[in-house]
Amino acid sequence: MSIVFVPKRLRGKAKISQETIQQLLDENDQLVRCITEYMQKGRAVECVQYQQILHRNIVYLATIADASPDTEPSDSSSKATSGETSSTTSAANSHLDGS
């Protein structure tokens, strides 16, 4: 089970460490491999559950990155506008949904 599935009573209280982030990245790597394997076998229906978990993990990582004060780019020209961010997220979501 994904480490993103945290009971509601513990949400917001967990400390995000580099180790936790690495575990999520490793899990995402494995999920992509599983999805690819199922797709190659022509079993697209079975991919859906893995795609949903992968999507949830990516959103969780993005939320962590957005909430982290030390991840802001130092150059103001490299900051994305909210419109660019929304369109990028929409494109990524439609790619995962198979649209």
Protein Blocks (a to p, Z undefined) as FASTA:
>chain_A
ZZklccfklgokaccdfklmmmmmmmmmmmmmmmmmmmmnopaklmmmmmmmmmmmmmmm
mmmmmmpmklccfblklpccfklmmmmmmmmmmmmnoZZ
